[in-house]
Amino acid sequence: MRSLLVTLVFALSVSARCVGKNRNKQAAFPALKQGAQDDPGTFSNSTINGGQGPSNGAGGSLGTSTSSITTTTPTIVNSGQGGQSSNQVSMTTAGTGATTTDTSNGGAAQTSSPSGTSTSNTGSSNNPPTGSGGTSTGSTSTGASSGNCGSLKGVAFNGGMQLSMYDKITTATSWLTFQLDIPGGGASTRTTKDHVPMMAFASNVADAVNLVNGPNPPPWLLTFNEPDFSYMGSTPTMTPQEAADAIKPLLDKPGTSTKFVGPATADPNSNWHGQFYAACGCKDFFSAYNIHQYHKDSKDVVDQVTAFHNRFSDKPLWITEVAPGQAGCSVSWDAAGQFMKDVFKFAKESGFVDRVFWNSGNQLTNGDQNVCNSWLIDAQGNPGPLLATFESVDCT
């Protein structure tokens, strides 16, 4: 996450010409400089009131308010108010008799100690101002907070999903299907906001380009889903070179506000990712990597996810499918619940996993043994044995 430093600079000009010309003329002071969405602030009676910084959510950039003036009289400087992600303030004054007062007020996500200095060029004191501030850190910029898990808890839905199902999973902060749009329409506000669209196949690229360049571009877009594997023989596969060729229209027209998640392969240990990024030259295009995990033992998930991160460590990682893979559906519901708790705890503690999408939000009836004892809502829309466990997961 990028952090901005909200800086107020109070400068003294000792030029005799400036003193004689500008001493008592408010209009002669340069206009306050402010960042995008700031209010301009005011200057009156030797007091500078900085503007208010833009409001930003968790993991967002900090609000900024900057002013620069030239004066020869003692002046009070009041810093502007940062956005919801809080702010840090550092002020410097120079000049005989110049004084400063920091009244900065950070936003809701204050996570570190205040910062700021006030110095004079005629003395040796270095006294911190009295404002409160801080910085908000994090790798993600979308999704609501779900207790200690933050925005980690997501759900993957499959064929047969009903929109009302997501409304019953109250602690999830995001969800996906394997398509760009929301199936069925008529979704609640929360369901619409939390949806993460997917450009699963090459045939979806043109529609994805239209989506990210349209009037309502999504904050995030997932790209190719298991291009190295045909699910039950029904989905197309692509070599790394074919995928690199297919994604080129999106690379050429990515829109201006959507972030992209890299492809997820069925075999995360293969060389597909490395060959794809080499073929497309687009590694920097993506803001996060992607992995799928199906194992009977959660320790195997930890080991494989860690190994993948060791190979691709320059970006956060999303786990967009995870469940206790189970030949013959031999894992009990209780064991599946413990597996779930272990995975989310690891993700929270890892420092590099930003989202985990539990698979599946809805019951599959097609014989897929990776998810036969992991669904949260049954085919009729009723809570399943794992829903209460998912709702209680706090990533500790």
N, C-alpha and C positions, 0 to 999 in steps of 0.2 A: 504494500500500500504506500502510496506516495504521501508524504507529509509536507505541508507548507509551514514556513515560519512567519508568523504575523509580526511585522516589524514596523515600529514607529521611529522615525529618525528626526531629531530636532537639531538643526545645524545653525551655527552662528557665522554671520558675515561681519568682518571687522573693517570692511571698506568704508572710508569716510564718505564716499559718494553715496553708498547704500544707506548709511546712517542718516544722512541729511535728507535723503529723498523718500525713505520708506518708513520712518520711525512710527508715525501715527496714522498711516493709511492702510486700513484693512484690505482695500481692493488691490493693493500692491503685492499681497502675499499670493504665491502661486496656488492654484486650485489643488485640493486634495486629490491624491491618486488612489484609485480603488480598483480592486479586482472585479471580475465579472460577478454581477448580481449584488455587489456591495451598494449600500446607500452612501452618499457622498460625504457625510460628516459635516461639521461646521467649524467656523473659527470666529470667536467673539471675545473681546475684552481679554486678550492675552491667554485665551484658553482654546486648545484644539480638542475637539471631540471627534475621534475617529469614527468612520462609518461602520455599519454592521456587516459582518462577513456573510457569505452565502450559507444556507442551512444544508448540512449534509448528513446522511445516515451513517450507521455503523460501517467502518471501513472506508468511508468517503474521505475526500480531501478536506483540509481545514479551511475555515473561513478566513479571509484576509482583509485587512484594513490598513492602508499605508498613507501617511501624509508627509510632506516635506515643506518646511517654510524657512524663511530667513528673518530673524528679528534680533533686536539688541536689548530687549527687556525681559525680566524674569517671566517665564511662561510655564503654565501648567499643561501637561499633555495627558489626555484621557484616551486610552486605547479603545478600539471598537470591540464589539462582542463577536466571538467566533461562532461557527456553526455548531450543529449538534455533535460533530465529532471532536469538539473542544478546540482549544488553541493554545499556542505558546507565544509569549510576548517577550521581546527583547527590545529595550529602549535605550538610546544613548543621547545624552544632552551635552552640549559643549558651550562654554561661554561664562564669563563672570556673572554671578548672580542668577544663573539659569537654574531652575528647579523642575522636577518631574513628579508626577503622581500617576501611578498605574492603577486604573480601575477596571482592568480587563476581567471579563467573566466568561469562563469556558462553557462549553455546551454540556450535554448530558453524558457523553462518553469519556469522562476524564479518567485516564488510567495511569498518569504519571505525575510527578511533582511539578509545582509551578516553576517557571523559568523566566528570568528577566534580570537586567542590570541597569543601574543608573550611575553614570560617571560624570565628573566635572574636570575640565582641563586646567582648573586652578587648584586642585587638591588631589589627595591620594585615596580618598574614600571610594569604596565600591559597594553601595548599599542596594540590596535587592528590593524592588518595589513590592507592593502589598497585594497585587492581583492574584487570582487563581487561574490556573491554566493546565494544560496537559495535552497529551497526544493520544489518538485512538489508533490502534494497530490491528491489522487483520488482512487476510488475503482475498476476502470476498467482498463484493459490494452489493449483492442482492440477497433477498430472502429475509424473512422475519427471524427474530430470535426465539429459540426454544430452550429456555433455561440455560443450564451449563453447557448444553450441546451447541449453542449459538445457531448457526444456519447449517449444521452438519446433516440433520435428519431429513432425508428425502425418501421417496417411494417410487419404484418403477411399476407401472401398470402394463398389463398385457391385453390381448384380445378379449372382449367381453366386459371391459371396464365400463362402469356407469359413473357419471360425474358425481352423483351423490355419495359414492364411496369415499372420495377424498375428503368430503366434508365430515365424515365419521372418524377420520384419522387426524385428530386435532393438534398433535404435537409435531407433525411434519411441517417443514418450511419450504419444500419444493417437491415437484413430481414430474415424471416424464412418461410418455408413451413412445412408440417408435415411429412417430410422424410429426409433421410440422404444425398441424393445427390441433385444436382441442376437439376430440371426438364428440359428436352429438350436439354441440352448441348449448347455449343456455346455462353456462357455468356460473357459479357464484363469483362474487368479486375476489374472494380469497383464492378460489380455484384458478381463476384466470390469471391473477397476479403471480401465483407460485409455479405456473407451468413453464417448463423448460423444453422448447421445441427441439426436434431432432431431424437433421438431414441424413437419413439412414443410408440411402443408396444413391448411386449416380443419377438415377432418374428423378431424384428430388432436388438436384442442384439448381435448376432454373427457377423453381418455386422458392427456394431458399434465397436466391439473389433478389427476387421480387419482395420477399418478406423483409429482409434487412434494409432494403432501400425504400420501403413503403412508409405509410404514415404512422404505423405503430410497430417499429422495430423492437424485437425482444432484447432484453439485457444480455442474454447468453444464447448461444446456439451450439448444440452438439452436432458433431460431424460423424462420418461413416461408422456404421454399426457392424462389427465383426465381418469386415470385408474378406477375411481369410477363411470363412466358414459359412456353409449353407445350412441354415436352420431347418432341420427336418427335410432337407432337400428342396426347400421352397424359396430361399432367398438367394440373390445373385452374389457372386464373389468377384473380387478384383485383386489383381497383382498390385504391388506398390506403384509401379509405373502407370498402370491403368487408373488407379486412384489419384495419382498426381495430375494426370491429364484431365480427369473428370472434375477436379476441384478448381481448375484454373479460372472459370468464370466468376467464382466466388472470390478468389484472390484479387481479381481485377476490379470487382465492384462489391466491396465488403460493407458498404454503408458507412455511417459515421459514429454509431453509438453501440453496436453489438460487439460483444467479446465472444471468442470462439474456443471451443474445447476440441482437442485433437481426437482422431479416430480411436476406437477401442477394438482390439482384436480378441478373438476367442482364445488364442494362445499368446499370453503376454511375454512369454520367454522367447518367442521367435524373433527373427531379424526384420519382420515386416515394418515396424515403426522406423527403424534406422534407414531402411531402404526407401521408404516413402518420403521421409523428410529430406533425404539426399536428392531424390528425384524431383520433388516439387520446389526445393529451396525455400520452403515456407515454414520452417520451424518457429521463427519469430512471429509468424502470423497468429499463432495460438497463444491464449492466455492461461491455459491449463492442459495437462495431460489427462488421459482417461484409461481406466482399466476395469476388467470384469473378473470376478473371483467366485469360484464354486469349489468348496472343499468341505469334507466332513469335519475336519478339525480346524478351529479358528487359528491355531498356531501356524498352519500352512498359509492362511490368508496373510498373516503378519509377515511371514518370511517372504512370500512372493511379492507383496506390495512394497516391502522394503527393498528387495532386490531390483524391482522396476525403478523405484525412485533413485537408487544408486546409479542406474544407467541414465536416467533422465531427471536430473535434480535441479534444473534451472527454473522450473515452474511448479506451482501447486498441482496436486493430483486429485482428480475426482474418481471415486469408485461408483460407477453408474449401474452396476449390477453386482449384487452379492447375496449369497444364500448358502446354506449347508448342502453342497452337492452330495447326492446320495443315491447310489445305485440300489435300486429296489426299494427306495423310500424307507431306509432302515433307521434314520435318525428320528428320535422321538420328539414330540412337541416341546417337552422340557429341555431337551438337549439343544433344539433349535433356538429356544429362547436364550439359553446361556451363550450360545454361539453369537447371537445378535448383540448381547450386552458386551461380549469380549471385543467384537469388531468395532463397535462405536467407541468404546473406551480407548482402544488402540488408536483409532482415527483422531480422537481428541488430543491424545498425548503425543502423537507423532510430530506435530508441528508443520506437516506438509500436506496432509489430507484435508481438503476443504469441504467436500461433500461426500455423503454416502447414501446411495439409493438402494433401499432394501427391496429385494425381488422375491415375492411379488405383493403388490397392494391388493390384487384380486386373485381369486382361485382360478387356476388353469385346469381344464378338463381334457387336455390333449395328450396326457401321458408324459409330459416333461418331468423327468425325475429329479432335475435340479431344484425344482420349486414345489414339489408335491407336499411337503410339510413345512412351508414357510409363508404361506399367504395370510393376509390380515383380514380380508373380507371375503366371504364365500360368494358363490356364483349368484345367489339370490339377494345379495346385499346385506347379509347379516354378519355381525362380528365373528371372527374366527378365534381359535385358541391362542393366537399370538398377538392379537390386537392390544390387549391390556398390557402385555409385556413391552411392546413397542412404545405405547403411550408413557410407560413408566421409565423408559431408558433415559438416564441423565448423563451418560458418557463418563461416569466415574466408576 
